[in-house]
Amino acid sequence: MPGRVPLPSSHPAAMAGRRRRRSWPLVAALSTGLLVGSAAAPAAATDDRPDRGGGHHRGQASTTVEPFGTAPDGTPVERWTLRNGDMTVRVLTYGGVIQTLEVPDAHGQVENVVLGFPDVAGYASDADPYFGSLIGRYGNRIAGGEFELDGERYQLPLNDGPNTLHGGPEGFDDRVWTATPVGDRRTAALQLQLVSPDGDQGFPGTLTTTVTYSVDRQERLTVHYEASTDAPTVVNLTQHTYWNLGGEGSGTIYDHELEIDADAYTPVDETLIPTGEIAPVEGTPFDFRDPTAIGARIRVADQQLLYGQGYDHNWVLNRDDDGAREGSDGEDELEEAAELHDPESGRTLTVSTTEPGLQFYSGNFLDGTLVGTGGSVYRQSDGLALETQHFPDSPNQPGFPSTELRPGEVYESTTVFELDN
Ligand code: BGC
């Protein structure tokens, strides 16, 4: 919108359109006991009582577990069910995958709104497009799979043409995480932990990562990440859920309306590596400052859309803070980044994050060769990902916010996915 001026941080309505932008101290969004490292509430909430009426789960929050087959190396995989209020989320210890996420639509119809596979084999296959997975150590691409840190050069294995994508061929999405329930009566929550040894996928330092998923009664799924290292390294963790608010397997997301609170994005080259430019979205198909149907401009003859075969870019979020990592001093702020609305079902997803960037990927490489949880074939744009992150290829881009992590520092990041109907 011409002449639009970013609202001052004190202004309550920085997101144009239907909803107010919210920003609140991180600690307020997390229930007591969910912060990793706090002494509170380590006990499991194992209440799995039957639903109380209408398919809605108005009872206590519950966090329950069942066996779910094995990883290719024979390691047993668990499936955890986090249930609270009207939301049910199924999480696999394989890849920390969010396999299903069920919420009602505007008419009370409960459906799964994320793409996924019915079994571990799907997620372990090379054809898995990271459905629902935790991504590490480095979300998105590192050019040539190489970077320099403190004068040392590191070469990572390549798995995306000339580049390294999503942490390399054996990223965190292909590991079995250790799960500990950490919920209480009010919150269903699961803590996942993974220790990645020094040199894993070429990255320096032993990286200990903890991710906590929590589901509250307001239909919010909070993803909280923490990591620490014993040697200087780079880290960029994210979550790769593919959303379809009309229901998994219901067709494309072209009619979904998307709003991204970003005045700029990072254009890419033909291998989807950022050029380093921070470009204004004004006057381009990348301007989502007002809610716009995804299909409205996806076929515009734009070089960037051609490179991505659709949207596959990092938006530079408008933030009240500078987006730099504050570590464990508690000053990171959750700020509303994007809103996705499906007019047909009436469902709305609001994404808030402490991260400076958002990768909006319109499912361009889904090609009709995968069968999902509901038994239907996924075709191009049958789901979309909204990946909160630091910018792609930051280790090679001095102008981007740093992704370095050093011994003694704590990497912290939080993203909240809120569903409304
Ligand atoms: C990337 C895409 C990639 C997809 C994996 C996204 O995060 O930006 O380029 O194809 O993940 O399926």
Boltz pocket constraint, residues with backbone or C-beta under 6 A from the ligand:
constraints:
  - pocket:
      binder: B
      contacts: [[A, 128], [A, 129], [A, 130], [A, 140], [A, 272], [A, 312], [A, 313], [A, 359], [A, 361], [A, 365], [A, 385], [A, 387]]
      max_distance: 6.0
